[in-house]
Amino acid sequence: MRREAVQRGRMPPTQPNPGQYALTNGDPLNGHCYLSGYISLLLRAEPYPTSRYGSQCMQPNNIMGIENICELAARLLFSAVEWARNIPFFPDLQITDQVALLRLTWSELFVLNAAQCSMPLHVAPLLAAAGLHASPMSADRVVAFMDHIRIFQEQVEKLKALHVDSAEYSCLKAIVLFTSDACGLSDAAHIESLQEKSQCALEEYVRSQYPNQPSRFGKLLLRLPSLRTVSSSVIEQLFFVRLCS
């Protein structure tokens, strides 16, 4: 991830007024006014509505070619960066911190976006074959590469199996993005507090919207650590090597 990916984009970054976070009116997303306002802003930051970038994927009889799926992947990656640039608090961080966070988490955000738009995973072996043809590997590396693809597919499928809604995806992405694990952060404690804020927003939302699923919040959080098992280099090789060649 380059610094330019944070600084540039097709959409100008919004600068929400901090007063917007404490909404006075109730919101159908959540009974808690502050949290509903925060989640609403996370959702509003999406540059592509799910129905738009995912409609092509979610049609069962629609067969996407390699070029189409790579174009979708590029859109999902761009969406992750643009979303981050427009959510509350992130634009106020030091630019070096913004870059560090996106460098560390872009692949996790990509997996979440892929699951949210129901990316067709049956094309992964075709993409892998095309990539291996363009850049030959030894037999051992091929086996390892295909194993990483399987891990990517499994993570996406497990998220889809939970039927995560748009508000939950936005909160999960914020929890992933605001991590103090990135190297060289100028204010790790502040970023950690933003992660806690996002986690609390998700917990309150799930409690309000899914009262009959008391374990749902825990199940959602448990999906996040395994996102890091998806190799960013494999995502690059699978979806983006053609863009760079």
C-alpha positions as CSV (number, residue, x, y, z in Angstrom):
1,M,0.0,0.0,0.0
2,R,1.5,3.3,-1.0
3,R,1.1,6.6,0.7
4,E,-0.6,8.0,-2.4
5,A,-3.4,5.5,-1.8
6,V,-4.3,7.4,1.3
7,Q,-3.8,10.8,0.0
8,R,-5.5,10.4,-3.4
9,G,-8.8,9.1,-4.5
10,R,-11.7,9.7,-6.8
11,M,-13.9,11.0,-3.9
12,P,-12.9,13.9,-1.7
13,P,-12.6,12.8,2.0
14,T,-15.5,14.0,4.1
15,Q,-14.7,15.7,7.4
16,P,-17.7,15.0,9.7
17,N,-18.4,17.4,12.4
18,P,-17.7,15.7,15.8
19,G,-21.1,16.9,16.9
20,Q,-22.7,14.5,14.4
21,Y,-21.6,11.6,16.4
22,A,-24.1,12.3,19.1
23,L,-27.4,12.3,17.2
24,T,-30.4,13.5,18.9
25,N,-32.9,11.5,16.9
26,G,-33.3,7.7,17.1
27,D,-31.9,5.6,14.4
28,P,-33.4,2.3,13.1
29,L,-29.9,0.8,13.2
30,N,-29.5,1.1,16.9
31,G,-31.3,2.2,20.0
32,H,-28.3,3.9,21.4
33,C,-28.1,7.4,19.9
34,Y,-24.3,7.9,20.0
35,L,-23.5,4.5,18.7
36,S,-26.2,4.6,16.0
37,G,-24.7,7.9,14.8
38,Y,-21.2,6.4,14.6
39,I,-22.4,3.3,12.7
40,S,-24.5,5.5,10.4
41,L,-21.3,7.4,9.5
42,L,-19.4,4.2,8.9
43,L,-22.0,3.0,6.5
44,R,-22.2,6.4,4.8
45,A,-18.5,6.3,4.1
46,E,-18.9,3.3,1.7
47,P,-18.0,4.6,-1.8
48,Y,-19.8,1.7,-3.4
49,P,-23.1,0.4,-2.0
50,T,-23.0,-3.3,-1.6
51,S,-25.9,-3.7,-4.0
52,R,-23.8,-2.0,-6.7
53,Y,-20.4,-3.7,-6.5
54,G,-21.9,-7.0,-5.5
55,S,-25.0,-7.3,-7.6
56,Q,-23.1,-8.9,-10.4
57,C,-21.5,-11.4,-8.0
58,M,-24.7,-12.4,-6.2
59,Q,-26.6,-13.6,-9.3
60,P,-26.1,-17.4,-9.2
61,N,-26.4,-17.9,-13.0
62,N,-23.9,-15.1,-13.8
63,I,-20.4,-16.4,-14.8
64,M,-17.7,-13.9,-14.3
65,G,-14.5,-14.1,-16.3
66,I,-11.0,-13.5,-15.1
67,E,-11.0,-9.9,-16.2
68,N,-14.3,-9.2,-14.6
69,I,-13.3,-10.7,-11.2
70,C,-10.0,-8.8,-11.3
71,E,-11.8,-5.6,-12.0
72,L,-14.2,-6.4,-9.0
73,A,-11.1,-7.1,-6.8
74,A,-9.6,-3.7,-7.7
75,R,-12.9,-2.1,-6.9
76,L,-13.1,-3.8,-3.5
77,L,-9.5,-2.7,-2.7
78,F,-10.2,0.9,-3.8
79,S,-13.4,0.8,-1.7
80,A,-11.5,-0.3,1.4
81,V,-9.1,2.6,1.1
82,E,-11.8,5.2,0.2
83,W,-14.0,4.0,3.1
84,A,-11.1,4.4,5.5
85,R,-10.5,7.9,4.3
86,N,-14.0,8.9,4.9
87,I,-14.9,7.3,8.3
88,P,-14.9,9.3,11.5
89,F,-11.6,9.9,13.2
90,F,-9.3,8.2,10.6
91,P,-8.7,11.4,8.5
92,D,-7.7,13.2,11.8
93,L,-4.8,10.8,12.4
94,Q,-1.2,11.6,11.4
95,I,-0.7,10.7,7.7
96,T,2.1,8.3,8.7
97,D,-0.3,6.5,11.0
98,Q,-3.0,6.3,8.3
99,V,-0.4,4.7,5.9
100,A,0.8,2.3,8.6
101,L,-2.7,1.2,9.4
102,L,-3.7,0.6,5.8
103,R,-0.4,-1.2,5.0
104,L,-1.1,-3.6,7.9
105,T,-4.8,-4.2,7.4
106,W,-5.6,-3.8,3.7
107,S,-5.7,-7.5,3.1
108,E,-8.1,-8.1,6.0
109,L,-10.4,-5.3,4.8
110,F,-10.3,-6.9,1.3
111,V,-11.4,-10.2,2.7
112,L,-14.3,-8.5,4.6
113,N,-15.3,-6.7,1.4
114,A,-15.0,-9.9,-0.6
115,A,-17.4,-11.7,1.8
116,Q,-19.8,-8.8,2.0
117,C,-20.2,-8.7,-1.8
118,S,-20.3,-12.5,-2.1
119,M,-17.3,-12.6,-4.4
120,P,-17.6,-15.8,-6.5
121,L,-14.8,-18.0,-5.2
122,H,-15.2,-20.8,-7.8
123,V,-13.0,-18.7,-10.1
124,A,-10.0,-18.7,-7.6
125,P,-8.4,-21.8,-9.2
126,L,-8.8,-20.3,-12.6
127,L,-7.1,-17.1,-11.4
128,A,-4.4,-19.2,-9.8
129,A,-3.8,-21.2,-12.9
130,A,-3.5,-18.0,-15.0
131,G,-1.1,-16.4,-12.4
132,L,1.0,-19.5,-12.3
133,H,1.2,-19.6,-16.1
134,A,2.4,-16.0,-16.1
135,S,4.9,-16.5,-13.2
136,P,5.9,-20.2,-13.0
137,M,6.6,-21.6,-9.5
138,S,8.3,-24.8,-8.2
139,A,6.0,-27.7,-7.3
140,D,6.4,-27.0,-3.6
141,R,5.5,-23.3,-4.0
142,V,2.5,-24.3,-6.1
143,V,1.2,-26.5,-3.3
144,A,1.7,-23.8,-0.7
145,F,0.1,-21.2,-3.0
146,M,-3.0,-23.4,-3.5
147,D,-3.2,-24.0,0.3
148,H,-3.3,-20.2,0.9
149,I,-6.0,-19.9,-1.7
150,R,-8.0,-22.5,0.2
151,I,-7.5,-20.5,3.4
152,F,-8.8,-17.3,1.7
153,Q,-11.9,-19.2,0.4
154,E,-12.6,-20.6,3.9
155,Q,-12.4,-17.3,5.6
156,V,-14.8,-15.7,3.1
157,E,-17.2,-18.7,3.4
158,K,-17.2,-18.6,7.2
159,L,-18.1,-14.9,7.2
160,K,-20.9,-15.5,4.6
161,A,-22.3,-18.3,6.8
162,L,-22.8,-15.9,9.6
163,H,-25.1,-13.7,7.4
164,V,-23.3,-10.5,8.5
165,D,-25.3,-7.4,7.8
166,S,-23.9,-4.1,6.4
167,A,-23.7,-2.4,9.8
168,E,-21.8,-5.3,11.3
169,Y,-19.4,-5.4,8.4
170,S,-18.7,-1.7,8.8
171,C,-18.0,-2.2,12.5
172,L,-15.8,-5.2,11.9
173,K,-13.8,-3.2,9.3
174,A,-13.4,-0.3,11.8
175,I,-12.2,-2.8,14.5
176,V,-9.7,-4.2,12.0
177,L,-8.5,-0.9,10.8
178,F,-8.0,0.8,14.2
179,T,-5.3,-1.6,15.5
180,S,-2.4,-0.6,17.7
181,D,-0.4,-3.5,16.2
182,A,0.9,-1.4,13.4
183,C,4.6,-0.4,13.6
184,G,5.6,3.2,14.3
185,L,2.3,4.7,15.4
186,S,2.6,8.1,16.9
187,D,-0.4,7.6,19.2
188,A,-1.1,3.9,19.6
189,A,-3.2,4.5,22.7
190,H,-5.6,6.8,20.8
191,I,-6.0,4.3,18.0
192,E,-6.6,1.5,20.5
193,S,-9.4,3.7,22.0
194,L,-11.0,4.0,18.5
195,Q,-10.9,0.2,18.2
196,E,-12.6,-0.1,21.5
197,K,-15.2,2.5,20.5
198,S,-15.9,0.5,17.3
199,Q,-16.2,-2.8,19.3
200,C,-18.6,-1.2,21.7
201,A,-20.7,0.1,18.8
202,L,-20.9,-3.4,17.3
203,E,-21.8,-5.0,20.7
204,E,-24.6,-2.5,21.3
205,Y,-25.9,-2.9,17.7
206,V,-25.9,-6.7,17.9
207,R,-27.6,-6.7,21.3
208,S,-30.3,-4.4,19.9
209,Q,-30.9,-6.0,16.5
210,Y,-30.3,-9.7,17.3
211,P,-31.6,-10.2,20.9
212,N,-32.3,-13.9,20.2
213,Q,-28.7,-14.5,19.2
214,P,-26.7,-13.9,22.5
215,S,-23.6,-15.5,21.1
216,R,-23.6,-13.5,17.8
217,F,-21.3,-10.7,19.0
218,G,-18.7,-13.2,20.2
219,K,-18.9,-15.2,16.9
220,L,-18.3,-12.1,14.9
221,L,-15.2,-11.1,16.9
222,L,-13.8,-14.6,16.7
223,R,-13.7,-14.3,12.9
224,L,-11.3,-11.4,13.0
225,P,-8.0,-13.0,14.2
226,S,-8.2,-15.6,11.5
227,L,-8.4,-12.9,8.8
228,R,-4.6,-12.5,9.3
229,T,-4.1,-16.1,8.2
230,V,-4.9,-14.9,4.6
231,S,-1.6,-14.0,3.0
232,S,-1.5,-10.5,1.5
233,S,1.0,-11.7,-1.0
234,V,-1.4,-14.4,-2.2
235,I,-4.1,-11.8,-2.6
236,E,-1.8,-9.7,-4.7
237,Q,-0.7,-12.7,-6.8
238,L,-4.3,-13.9,-7.2
239,F,-6.0,-10.7,-8.1
240,F,-3.6,-7.9,-8.8
241,V,-0.5,-9.3,-10.6
242,R,-2.2,-8.6,-13.9
243,L,-2.7,-5.0,-13.0
244,C,1.0,-4.6,-12.4
245,S,2.2,-6.5,-15.4
